[in-house]
Amino acid sequence: QVQLVESGGGLVQPGGSLRLSCAASGFTFVSAVIIWCRQAPGKVRELVALITPVSGLANYANSVKGRFTISRDNAKNTVYLQMNSLKPEDTAVYYCQARGGDLRIDYWGQGTQVTVSS
């Protein structure tokens, strides 16, 4: 079955960095769009970044442009989110989402907590 497993979250000080990973299985990874979203307490889930299949084109929310980088390793069925210059407002649960390709619906991982605090 389709599985998306996020890892790499944790507690980091403002200005610090984290790298999140999303390991995928159960579908044709190379043909799917992979999206990182986040949800802070009391707020709606928002798109952070996405990466297209094959060409690997990336798009980012304005709030993270220049600080976050999304990348994919199709050989490892894994997508990464490198997060630099982290701010307290980046605190949220980060989710990996897959859509398109041979997927008929969107799939989500269980999320990983990122806390930015001194």
C-alpha positions in Angstrom: 0.0 0.0 0.0 1.0 3.6 -0.4 3.2 4.9 2.5 4.8 8.2 3.1 7.1 8.4 6.2 8.4 11.7 7.3 11.5 12.1 9.5 14.0 14.7 10.6 11.9 17.0 12.7 12.9 18.3 16.1 13.6 21.3 18.3 16.0 23.9 16.8 17.0 27.4 17.8 16.0 30.4 15.6 18.5 30.7 12.8 19.2 27.0 12.8 18.6 24.3 10.2 16.9 21.0 9.8 16.5 18.6 6.9 13.3 16.7 6.6 12.9 13.5 4.7 9.9 11.8 3.2 10.4 8.2 2.3 7.8 6.9 -0.2 6.6 3.4 -1.2 3.7 1.6 -2.8 3.4 3.8 -5.9 5.4 5.0 -8.9 7.4 7.7 -7.2 9.0 9.1 -10.2 5.7 10.1 -11.7 4.2 11.8 -8.7 4.2 15.4 -7.5 5.5 15.6 -3.9 4.4 18.4 -1.7 5.5 19.5 1.8 2.7 21.2 3.8 2.7 22.4 7.4 0.1 23.0 10.0 0.6 25.2 13.1 -1.7 25.0 16.1 -5.0 26.8 15.4 -4.1 27.4 11.8 -5.0 25.8 8.4 -2.7 23.5 6.7 -0.5 25.4 4.2 1.6 24.5 1.2 5.3 25.0 1.9 7.0 23.6 -1.3 6.3 21.1 -4.1 8.5 19.4 -6.6 7.4 18.0 -9.9 8.2 14.6 -11.3 11.0 13.9 -13.8 12.1 17.6 -14.3 12.2 18.3 -10.6 10.9 21.8 -10.9 10.2 23.4 -7.5 7.7 25.9 -6.2 7.7 27.6 -2.7 5.5 29.6 -0.5 6.6 33.2 -0.3 7.2 32.8 3.4 10.0 30.2 2.9 11.5 31.3 -0.4 15.3 31.7 -0.1 15.3 29.7 3.1 13.9 26.3 2.2 15.0 23.9 -0.6 13.0 20.9 -1.8 14.7 18.1 -3.6 14.0 14.5 -4.7 16.1 11.4 -5.1 14.1 9.2 -7.4 16.6 6.3 -6.9 15.8 6.3 -3.2 12.1 7.2 -3.5 12.8 10.1 -1.1 12.0 13.8 -1.0 13.9 16.2 1.2 13.2 19.6 2.6 16.2 21.5 3.7 15.2 24.3 6.0 17.7 27.1 6.8 17.4 30.3 8.8 14.5 28.9 10.7 12.1 31.2 12.5 9.7 30.7 15.4 6.8 31.1 12.9 8.1 28.0 11.1 7.0 25.9 14.1 4.4 23.4 12.8 3.8 19.8 12.0 5.2 19.1 8.6 3.5 16.7 6.2 4.5 15.0 3.0 1.8 14.6 0.4 1.9 12.7 -2.9 -0.4 13.2 -5.9 -0.6 12.4 -9.6 1.0 9.7 -11.6 -0.7 6.4 -10.8 -2.3 7.8 -7.6 -6.0 8.2 -7.9 -6.2 10.3 -4.7 -3.8 12.3 -2.6 -1.9 10.5 0.1 -0.4 12.0 3.3 2.2 11.0 5.8 1.8 11.1 9.5 3.8 14.3 9.9 6.9 15.3 11.8 7.0 18.1 14.4 9.3 21.1 13.9 9.7 23.5 16.8 11.8 26.6 16.5 12.4 28.1 19.9 15.2 29.5 22.0 
